[in-house]
Every structure is written in C-alpha cells, then in structure tokens.
Amino acid sequence: MTMKRHTFQALALVLLGTAVRASDVTEVEINARCADRTAIEQVYHRHRLDEERPFDQVMPPGAVRALVLADVRKETVLEQVCHIPVSPGLVEDEVRRISATTRDPALLAELKAALGGDAARFARSVARPIVVERLLRSFFDANEAIHAPRRDQATLARDRWLATREKPLAERIECIKAEDPLRVESIEWRLQPPPMPPKDKREAGYPFADLPADLQRVLRLQLRQPGDVSAVIEADRHYQVFLCTTITDAVLVVRAVIVPKLSLEAWLDTVKHQKS
C-alpha cells in the first residue's frame, strides 16, 4: 500500500510538470489554483494569533486571485523571457526539501490535509511557486543587462567626482547634487570606540567594525585621505560610491552616492508592459 502511494505521488508530480505550461493556463486552471490557494491561506490564517479579523476580510476572493495571477505571471516570464523551464524534477526536489526541513510538521500536515492529501495539488500550489520564485530571482540578480542602467548612474557619479579632483571638496559634492537626482548622504563611521559613551548614537557616528569585512577592506584601501573616491560598490539593494571628506584615527566621514537597484517587482512590471 505504501509503495503504491509513493508511486502515485511520483506520477502526479511528473504529470504536473509536463501537462501545463504557464503560458497555457486556462480559466479553469486559474479557478482550481484559487481554490487551493484559499485553502492554504485559511490554514495560515488560523495560525496567526494576532489576527482577529475573519478570513474573508483579510483575504477576499479578489486578493487570492491576484496572488495566483502573480504566480502565473512569474512563471510565464521565467519561460518566455528567461527561457528557463520548470522541470518536474525541480518541483519534486522541492517537495522533498519542504518535507525534510520543515520546522512545523503539524502545520505542514495541516496544509496537505487542506489540499485533500493530493500530492499534485500540494506540488502545484506550494512547491512549484517556490521553485519559480527561486529561479526567477536567481536569473534577475545575475543579469547584468537588467541592472546596468542603475550601475551606470553610480559610475557616472564616480567619474564626475574623479574629473573634479582638483576642485575643493564642497564643489565636488555640489556638482553631483546639482546635476543628478541622486541620493547623496553624509555618513560618519567611528574607527575607534569613543572615550565616553555618547548621549546620542548619531553624535558619534556608526561603528566601522559593523560593516561587512569585505567593505571595510575596500574602504580602508581606497579612502586614505580627503578627496579619495571609492570604486562603485554593489550591495544587496543598491550601488554606492564614497567620497572621503574627513579621515582621522578616530573617524571616517564620507559623502555617499546611493543608487537603489531595480527591484524584481518593478522589472516584472516593465516586462508586462512590453508584452502588452
């Protein structure tokens, strides 16, 4: 009996992965996914201790449908724009990963029960969206062409600071603020602990030691004296360039140009508009 159940689950996953492409999803399929997503959200709603509103107020049918359509859109972009298919094996691996790593087996069992104990429904509604999100985000994060315009903004700011290196610092700072709608911040890092605890943390700056080790290394190498400019440095959510204005044994003060990266959601909107 157990072997038959495992065989059925494996077959269901194969059929799920090969039967429907995201671009071919029908209204019937959308409605089925909405029903499953509603069942899933109802389980989560029951476990939210701080939520007193009834489920229909928190997650009305229109909101559920929007979530499902967002999942379909992501998978369509993954297939048609990124040219990355979601294979049955990836979905099956994700089902196994969820089962092996869950921190709440009771909740997982409740989710599966809410989906009628149907392996294919669980794979489609729980595992597959996770795989799609992971593949799409990996493609997005690694795609230099998508992020090039924002990085170029930071590069242009750096080039302008380098081109004006003979001018006073105040003029170099203003040349960025005057010509570009860029975010320019003044940041003070504390290189050594202050002799007395500050009344206000902002008075003493931020601990330099709290920065990632790689960033500390780059800043120490590239910002040795007032007027020095760093390379374009990529962080998780933005590009940044630093202009040193003050450096002593105790503090490092910089002007920072910060260019936010394009978000995945914003990029998906541009893709949608191009295809419509």
Backbone hydrogen bonds in HBPLUS format (Angstrom, degrees):
<---DONOR---> <-ACCEPTOR-->    atom                        ^
c    i                          cat <-CA-CA->   ^        H-A-AA   ^      H-
h    n   atom  resd res      DA  || num        DHA   H-A  angle D-A-AA Bond
n    s   type  num  typ     dist DA aas  dist angle  dist       angle   num
A0005-ARG N   A0001-MET O   3.04 MM   4  6.34 152.6  2.12 145.7 152.9     1
A0006-HIS N   A0002-THR O   3.02 MM   4  6.34 162.1  2.05 154.5 158.4     2
A0007-THR N   A0003-MET O   2.92 MM   4  6.12 158.7  1.96 149.7 156.0     3
A0008-PHE N   A0004-LYS O   2.89 MM   4  6.11 154.2  1.96 147.0 154.0     4
A0009-GLN N   A0005-ARG O   2.94 MM   4  6.22 157.8  1.99 149.9 155.9     5
A0010-ALA N   A0006-HIS O   2.98 MM   4  6.21 163.1  2.00 152.7 156.4     6
A0011-LEU N   A0007-THR O   3.00 MM   4  6.17 160.3  2.04 147.2 152.8     7
A0012-ALA N   A0008-PHE O   2.83 MM   4  6.03 156.4  1.89 149.6 156.7     8
A0013-LEU N   A0009-GLN O   3.05 MM   4  6.30 154.1  2.12 147.6 153.7     9
A0014-VAL N   A0010-ALA O   3.10 MM   4  6.39 157.0  2.15 147.2 153.1    10
A0015-LEU N   A0011-LEU O   2.93 MM   4  6.18 167.2  1.95 156.2 159.4    11
A0016-LEU N   A0012-ALA O   2.87 MM   4  6.02 153.6  1.94 144.8 152.7    12
A0017-GLY N   A0013-LEU O   2.99 MM   4  6.18 157.1  2.04 148.4 153.5    13
A0018-THR N   A0014-VAL O   3.16 MM   4  6.32 137.7  2.34 145.7 156.0    14
A0019-ALA N   A0015-LEU O   2.94 MM   4  5.61 143.0  2.08 150.0 155.8    15
A0024-ASP N   A0021-ARG O   2.95 MM   3  5.23 151.7  2.03 108.3 117.5    16
A0025-VAL N   A0022-ALA O   3.33 MM   3  5.46 169.5  2.35 111.6 112.0    17
A0030-ILE N   A0026-THR O   2.92 MM   4  6.27 155.1  1.98 148.1 155.5    18
A0031-ASN N   A0027-GLU O   2.91 MM   4  6.15 162.2  1.94 150.6 154.5    19
A0032-ALA N   A0028-VAL O   3.00 MM   4  6.28 152.2  2.08 144.9 152.6    20
A0033-ARG N   A0029-GLU O   2.92 MM   4  6.18 157.8  1.97 151.3 157.3    21
A0034-CYS N   A0030-ILE O   2.85 MM   4  6.12 151.0  1.93 149.5 158.4    22
A0035-ALA N   A0031-ASN O   2.99 MM   4  6.25 153.1  2.06 144.9 151.4    23
A0036-ASP N   A0032-ALA O   3.07 MM   4  6.38 157.8  2.13 146.6 152.2    24
A0037-ARG N   A0033-ARG O   2.80 MM   4  5.99 160.1  1.83 150.2 156.4    25
A0038-THR N   A0034-CYS O   2.86 MM   4  5.99 152.6  1.94 145.3 152.6    26
A0039-ALA N   A0035-ALA O   3.11 MM   4  6.37 157.2  2.16 142.9 148.5    27
A0040-ILE N   A0036-ASP O   2.97 MM   4  6.27 155.4  2.03 149.3 156.1    28
A0041-GLU N   A0037-ARG O   2.87 MM   4  6.08 167.8  1.88 153.3 156.2    29
A0042-GLN N   A0038-THR O   2.93 MM   4  6.09 147.8  2.03 147.3 156.1    30
A0043-VAL N   A0039-ALA O   3.28 MM   4  6.56 148.2  2.39 139.8 146.7    31
A0043-VAL N   A0040-ILE O   3.10 MM   3  5.30 122.7  2.44  99.7 113.4    32
A0044-TYR N   A0040-ILE O   3.14 MM   4  6.57 162.9  2.17 153.2 156.9    33
A0045-HIS N   A0041-GLU O   2.83 MM   4  5.97 154.4  1.90 145.5 153.3    34
A0046-ARG N   A0042-GLN O   3.10 MM   4  6.29 151.5  2.18 143.5 149.2    35
A0047-HIS N   A0044-TYR O   3.04 MM   3  5.22 137.5  2.23 100.6 112.9    36
A0048-ARG N   A0045-HIS O   3.22 MM   3  5.32 163.7  2.25 105.4 110.4    37
A0051-GLU N   A0048-ARG O   3.31 MM   3  5.52 167.3  2.33 109.6 112.3    38
A0057-GLN N   A0054-PRO O   3.05 MM   3  5.61 142.0  2.20 113.3 123.5    39
A0058-VAL N   A0054-PRO O   3.24 MM   4  6.59 156.7  2.30 150.6 157.6    40
A0059-MET N   A0055-PHE O   2.76 MM   4  5.81 172.7  1.76 169.7 171.0    41
A0063-ALA N   A0060-PRO O   2.93 MM   3  5.41 127.2  2.22 113.2 126.5    42
A0064-VAL N   A0060-PRO O   3.19 MM   4  6.57 156.7  2.24 155.0 162.1    43
A0065-ARG N   A0061-PRO O   2.96 MM   4  6.19 165.4  1.98 154.5 158.2    44
A0066-ALA N   A0062-GLY O   3.02 MM   4  6.19 150.3  2.11 139.0 147.0    45
A0067-LEU N   A0063-ALA O   3.12 MM   4  6.42 151.5  2.20 145.1 151.7    46
A0068-VAL N   A0064-VAL O   3.05 MM   4  6.39 158.4  2.10 152.9 158.8    47
A0069-LEU N   A0065-ARG O   2.85 MM   4  6.08 166.3  1.87 155.8 159.5    48
A0070-ALA N   A0066-ALA O   2.94 MM   4  6.06 146.4  2.06 140.0 149.3    49
A0071-ASP N   A0067-LEU O   3.07 MM   4  6.37 151.1  2.15 143.3 150.3    50
A0072-VAL N   A0068-VAL O   2.98 MM   4  6.33 157.3  2.03 151.4 157.7    51
A0073-ARG N   A0069-LEU O   2.85 MM   4  6.04 157.7  1.90 146.4 152.7    52
A0074-LYS N   A0070-ALA O   3.00 MM   4  6.21 159.2  2.05 147.1 152.1    53
A0075-GLU N   A0071-ASP O   3.07 MM   4  6.35 159.6  2.11 147.9 153.1    54
A0076-THR N   A0072-VAL O   2.90 MM   4  6.11 150.9  1.98 148.0 156.7    55
A0077-VAL N   A0073-ARG O   2.93 MM   4  6.19 161.3  1.96 154.2 158.3    56
A0078-LEU N   A0074-LYS O   2.90 MM   4  6.13 156.4  1.96 145.6 152.9    57
A0079-GLU N   A0075-GLU O   2.99 MM   4  6.20 151.4  2.07 143.2 149.8    58
A0080-GLN N   A0076-THR O   2.79 MM   4  5.90 176.5  1.80 161.1 161.7    59
A0081-VAL N   A0077-VAL O   2.87 MM   4  5.08 151.3  1.96 130.6 139.5    60
A0082-CYS N   A0077-VAL O   3.05 MM   5  6.49 159.4  2.10 157.5 162.8    61
A0084-ILE N   A0078-LEU O   2.89 MM   6  5.58 174.4  1.89 149.2 150.3    62
A0090-LEU N   A0087-SER O   3.17 MM   3  5.42 124.6  2.49 102.3 114.8    63
A0091-VAL N   A0087-SER O   3.33 MM   4  6.73 159.2  2.38 151.0 156.1    64
A0092-GLU N   A0088-PRO O   2.88 MM   4  6.11 162.1  1.91 153.3 158.7    65
A0093-ASP N   A0089-GLY O   2.85 MM   4  6.02 155.1  1.92 145.5 152.5    66
A0094-GLU N   A0090-LEU O   3.01 MM   4  6.23 148.7  2.11 140.5 148.8    67
A0095-VAL N   A0091-VAL O   2.97 MM   4  6.32 152.5  2.05 149.6 156.8    68
A0096-ARG N   A0092-GLU O   3.09 MM   4  6.39 160.8  2.12 148.7 153.3    69
A0097-ARG N   A0093-ASP O   2.86 MM   4  6.13 155.1  1.93 145.9 153.5    70
A0098-ILE N   A0094-GLU O   2.89 MM   4  6.10 164.1  1.92 153.8 156.8    71
A0099-SER N   A0095-VAL O   3.12 MM   4  6.35 164.5  2.15 149.3 153.2    72
A0100-ALA N   A0096-ARG O   2.88 MM   4  6.06 150.8  1.97 149.0 157.7    73
A0101-THR N   A0097-ARG O   2.92 MM   4  5.92 145.8  2.03 153.3 160.3    74
A0102-THR N   A0098-ILE O   3.08 MM   4  5.63 129.1  2.35 145.0 150.3    75
A0107-LEU N   A0104-ASP O   3.08 MM   3  5.41 119.2  2.47 105.9 119.7    76
A0108-LEU N   A0104-ASP O   3.05 MM   4  6.38 162.3  2.08 156.9 162.5    77
A0109-ALA N   A0105-PRO O   2.89 MM   4  6.07 157.7  1.94 146.6 152.4    78
A0110-GLU N   A0106-ALA O   2.97 MM   4  6.19 145.3  2.09 139.1 149.0    79
A0111-LEU N   A0107-LEU O   2.89 MM   4  6.23 150.9  1.98 149.8 157.5    80
A0112-LYS N   A0108-LEU O   2.99 MM   4  6.31 163.1  2.02 152.5 156.5    81
A0113-ALA N   A0109-ALA O   2.94 MM   4  6.12 155.3  2.00 143.3 150.4    82
A0114-ALA N   A0110-GLU O   2.92 MM   4  6.11 150.8  2.01 143.8 151.7    83
A0115-LEU N   A0111-LEU O   3.22 MM   4  6.52 130.3  2.48 138.6 150.8    84
A0115-LEU N   A0112-LYS O   3.13 MM   3  5.17 137.3  2.32  96.4 108.4    85
A0117-GLY N   A0112-LYS O   2.86 MM   5  5.15 154.5  1.92 151.2 146.5    86
A0116-GLY N   A0113-ALA O   2.94 MM   3  5.03 147.2  2.05 115.9 114.5    87
A0118-ASP N   A0115-LEU O   3.27 MM   3  6.00 162.8  2.30 116.7 121.4    88
A0122-PHE N   A0118-ASP O   3.09 MM   4  6.36 160.3  2.13 153.3 158.9    89
A0123-ALA N   A0119-ALA O   2.93 MM   4  6.10 160.9  1.97 147.5 153.0    90
A0124-ARG N   A0120-ALA O   2.90 MM   4  6.06 160.5  1.94 147.3 152.7    91
A0125-SER N   A0121-ARG O   2.89 MM   4  5.89 163.2  1.91 150.2 154.8    92
A0126-VAL N   A0122-PHE O   2.85 MM   4  5.43 152.0  1.93 143.5 149.5    93
A0127-ALA N   A0122-PHE O   3.34 MM   5  6.80 155.8  2.40 143.3 150.3    94
A0128-ARG N   A0123-ALA O   2.73 MM   5  5.81 159.4  1.77 168.1 172.0    95
A0130-ILE N   A0127-ALA O   3.09 MM   3  5.35 122.7  2.43 103.6 118.1    96
A0131-VAL N   A0127-ALA O   3.11 MM   4  6.46 157.0  2.16 155.4 162.0    97
A0132-VAL N   A0128-ARG O   2.92 MM   4  6.20 167.0  1.94 161.6 165.0    98
A0133-GLU N   A0129-PRO O   2.95 MM   4  6.05 165.2  1.98 144.8 149.0    99
A0134-ARG N   A0130-ILE O   3.00 MM   4  6.17 159.9  2.04 147.7 153.2   100
A0135-LEU N   A0131-VAL O   2.94 MM   4  6.17 170.9  1.95 159.2 160.9   101
A0136-LEU N   A0132-VAL O   2.86 MM   4  5.93 164.3  1.89 154.8 159.9   102
A0137-ARG N   A0133-GLU O   2.92 MM   4  5.95 162.7  1.95 146.0 151.2   103
A0138-SER N   A0134-ARG O   2.96 MM   4  6.06 154.8  2.03 144.8 152.3   104
A0139-PHE N   A0135-LEU O   2.99 MM   4  6.19 162.0  2.03 147.7 152.1   105
A0140-PHE N   A0136-LEU O   2.91 MM   4  6.08 163.6  1.93 149.8 154.9   106
A0141-ASP N   A0137-ARG O   2.83 MM   4  5.91 170.8  1.83 153.0 155.5   107
A0142-ALA N   A0138-SER O   3.17 MM   4  6.19 152.1  2.25 143.3 150.0   108
A0143-ASN N   A0140-PHE O   3.33 MM   3  5.34 152.5  2.41 101.2 109.0   109
A0148-ALA N   A0144-GLU O   2.85 MM   4  5.75 121.3  2.20 147.0 162.1   110
A0151-ARG N   A0147-HIS O   3.09 MM   4  6.32 165.3  2.11 158.6 163.3   111
A0152-ASP N   A0148-ALA O   2.74 MM   4  5.86 156.3  1.79 158.7 165.6   112
A0153-GLN N   A0149-PRO O   3.19 MM   4  6.45 140.7  2.36 135.8 144.7   113
A0153-GLN N   A0150-ARG O   3.18 MM   3  5.18 125.0  2.50  93.1 106.7   114
A0154-ALA N   A0150-ARG O   3.35 MM   4  6.79 156.0  2.42 146.5 150.9   115
A0155-THR N   A0151-ARG O   2.90 MM   4  6.24 154.3  1.97 149.7 158.0   116
A0156-LEU N   A0152-ASP O   2.85 MM   4  6.05 156.6  1.90 149.9 154.8   117
A0157-ALA N   A0153-GLN O   3.12 MM   4  6.40 154.4  2.19 144.5 151.1   118
A0158-ARG N   A0154-ALA O   3.00 MM   4  6.28 158.2  2.05 147.7 153.7   119
A0159-ASP N   A0155-THR O   2.85 MM   4  6.13 160.8  1.89 151.1 156.5   120
A0160-ARG N   A0156-LEU O   2.96 MM   4  6.18 151.3  2.05 144.4 151.7   121
A0161-TRP N   A0157-ALA O   3.02 MM   4  6.33 155.5  2.08 148.6 154.9   122
A0162-LEU N   A0158-ARG O   2.89 MM   4  6.20 155.2  1.95 152.9 160.3   123
A0163-ALA N   A0159-ASP O   2.85 MM   4  6.02 151.3  1.93 144.7 152.9   124
A0164-THR N   A0160-ARG O   3.18 MM   4  6.30 129.0  2.45 137.8 149.0   125
A0165-ARG N   A0162-LEU O   3.37 MM   3  5.27 155.0  2.44 112.0 109.4   126
A0167-LYS N   A0164-THR O   2.93 MM   3  5.50 161.9  1.97 121.0 127.0   127
A0171-GLU N   A0168-PRO O   3.09 MM   3  5.48 123.0  2.43 106.5 119.7   128
A0172-ARG N   A0168-PRO O   3.12 MM   4  6.49 154.6  2.19 150.8 158.7   129
A0173-ILE N   A0169-LEU O   2.95 MM   4  6.22 157.1  2.00 157.2 162.6   130
A0174-GLU N   A0170-ALA O   3.06 MM   4  6.24 161.9  2.10 143.7 148.8   131
A0175-CYS N   A0171-GLU O   2.92 MM   4  6.06 142.7  2.06 145.2 154.4   132
A0176-ILE N   A0173-ILE O   3.27 MM   3  5.72 140.8  2.43 107.1 116.2   133
A0177-LYS N   A0173-ILE O   3.36 MM   4  6.69 166.2  2.38 147.7 151.1   134
A0178-ALA N   A0174-GLU O   2.79 MM   4  5.80 148.4  1.89 152.4 159.5   135
A0180-ASP N   A0176-ILE O   3.15 MM   4  5.89 148.6  2.26 154.2 158.2   136
A0258-ILE N   A0183-ARG O   2.93 MM  75  5.46 164.0  1.95 158.0 163.1   137
A0185-GLU N   A0256-ALA O   2.88 MM  71  5.14 158.5  1.92 144.3 149.5   138
A0256-ALA N   A0185-GLU O   2.75 MM  71  5.14 161.3  1.78 152.5 159.0   139
A0187-ILE N   A0254-VAL O   2.95 MM  67  5.39 163.9  1.98 149.2 154.5   140
A0254-VAL N   A0187-ILE O   2.88 MM  67  5.39 162.1  1.92 157.2 163.2   141
A0206-TYR N   A0188-GLU O   2.85 MM  18  6.29 163.3  1.87 154.3 153.2   142
A0189-TRP N   A0252-LEU O   2.74 MM  63  5.12 173.8  1.74 154.8 156.6   143
A0252-LEU N   A0189-TRP O   2.90 MM  63  5.12 154.2  1.97 147.2 153.4   144
A0190-ARG N   A0206-TYR O   2.56 MM  16  5.55 162.8  1.58 145.5 150.6   145
A0208-PHE N   A0190-ARG O   2.97 MM  18  5.39 174.4  1.97 137.9 137.3   146
A0191-LEU N   A0250-ALA O   2.60 MM  59  4.91 149.5  1.69 135.6 141.3   147
A0203-GLU N   A0200-ASP O   2.87 MM   3  5.43 143.0  2.01 115.5 126.0   148
A0204-ALA N   A0201-LYS O   3.17 MM   3  5.59 140.2  2.34 106.8 116.5   149
A0205-GLY N   A0202-ARG O   3.43 MM   3  5.16 156.6  2.49  94.6 101.2   150
A0210-ASP N   A0207-PRO O   3.06 MM   3  5.52 158.3  2.11 109.6 116.4   151
A0211-LEU N   A0208-PHE O   3.07 MM   3  5.71 164.3  2.09 118.1 122.9   152
A0215-LEU N   A0212-PRO O   3.07 MM   3  5.36 116.5  2.49 104.3 119.1   153
A0216-GLN N   A0212-PRO O   2.98 MM   4  6.31 160.2  2.02 158.6 164.9   154
A0217-ARG N   A0213-ALA O   3.04 MM   4  6.26 159.7  2.09 149.1 153.9   155
A0218-VAL N   A0214-ASP O   3.06 MM   4  6.35 160.2  2.10 149.2 153.8   156
A0219-LEU N   A0215-LEU O   2.98 MM   4  6.14 171.2  1.98 157.0 159.2   157
A0220-ARG N   A0216-GLN O   2.96 MM   4  6.12 159.6  2.00 151.3 157.0   158
A0221-LEU N   A0217-ARG O   3.10 MM   4  6.26 150.1  2.19 144.2 152.0   159
A0222-GLN N   A0218-VAL O   2.93 MM   4  6.02 156.8  1.98 153.8 160.1   160
A0223-LEU N   A0219-LEU O   2.88 MM   4  5.41 153.9  1.95 142.9 147.6   161
A0228-ASP N   A0225-GLN O   3.11 MM   3  5.90 163.9  2.13 147.3 149.1   162
A0227-GLY N   A0244-CYS O   2.77 MM  17  5.35 170.6  1.77 144.6 146.0   163
A0244-CYS N   A0228-ASP O   2.92 MM  16  5.42 166.8  1.94 161.4 165.0   164
A0230-SER N   A0242-PHE O   2.90 MM  12  5.25 158.6  1.95 152.1 158.4   165
A0233-ILE N   A0240-GLN O   2.85 MM   7  5.25 176.6  1.85 159.5 160.7   166
A0240-GLN N   A0233-ILE O   2.90 MM   7  5.25 148.8  2.00 143.6 153.7   167
A0235-ALA N   A0238-HIS O   2.84 MM   3  5.34 167.6  1.86 175.0 179.0   168
A0261-LYS N   A0237-ARG O   2.79 MM  24  5.39 176.0  1.80 134.7 133.5   169
A0239-TYR N   A0259-VAL O   2.85 MM  20  5.12 160.4  1.89 144.9 148.9   170
A0259-VAL N   A0239-TYR O   2.82 MM  20  5.12 168.5  1.83 154.2 158.2   171
A0241-VAL N   A0257-VAL O   2.99 MM  16  5.22 146.9  2.11 141.0 150.6   172
A0257-VAL N   A0241-VAL O   2.89 MM  16  5.22 157.9  1.94 153.2 158.9   173
A0243-LEU N   A0255-ARG O   2.78 MM  12  5.08 159.7  1.82 154.0 160.7   174
A0255-ARG N   A0243-LEU O   2.83 MM  12  5.08 153.3  1.90 143.4 151.9   175
A0245-THR N   A0253-VAL O   2.88 MM   8  5.65 172.2  1.89 148.1 149.8   176
A0246-THR N   A0253-VAL O   3.22 MM   7  4.93 161.8  2.25 136.3 134.1   177
A0253-VAL N   A0246-THR O   2.79 MM   7  4.93 174.3  1.79 150.1 151.5   178
A0248-THR N   A0251-VAL O   2.90 MM   3  5.35 162.9  1.93 159.9 162.6   179
A0267-TRP N   A0263-SER O   2.97 MM   4  6.24 158.2  2.01 151.9 158.2   180
A0268-LEU N   A0264-LEU O   2.91 MM   4  6.15 158.5  1.96 151.8 157.4   181
A0269-ASP N   A0265-GLU O   3.09 MM   4  6.40 146.1  2.21 142.4 151.2   182
A0270-THR N   A0266-ALA O   3.17 MM   4  6.55 147.9  2.28 143.3 151.2   183
A0270-THR N   A0267-TRP O   3.04 MM   3  5.12 118.7  2.43  96.8 111.8   184
A0271-VAL N   A0267-TRP O   2.99 MM   4  6.34 155.2  2.05 152.3 159.5   185
A0272-LYS N   A0268-LEU O   2.95 MM   4  6.15 157.5  2.01 146.8 152.8   186
A0273-HIS N   A0269-ASP O   2.97 MM   4  6.18 158.4  2.02 146.1 151.6   187
A0274-GLN N   A0270-THR O   2.98 MM   4  6.16 151.6  2.07 144.7 152.2   188
A0275-LYS N   A0271-VAL O   3.06 MM   4  6.27 148.1  2.17 145.8 153.9   189
A0276-SER N   A0272-LYS O   3.03 MM   4  6.15 131.6  2.27 142.7 155.2   190
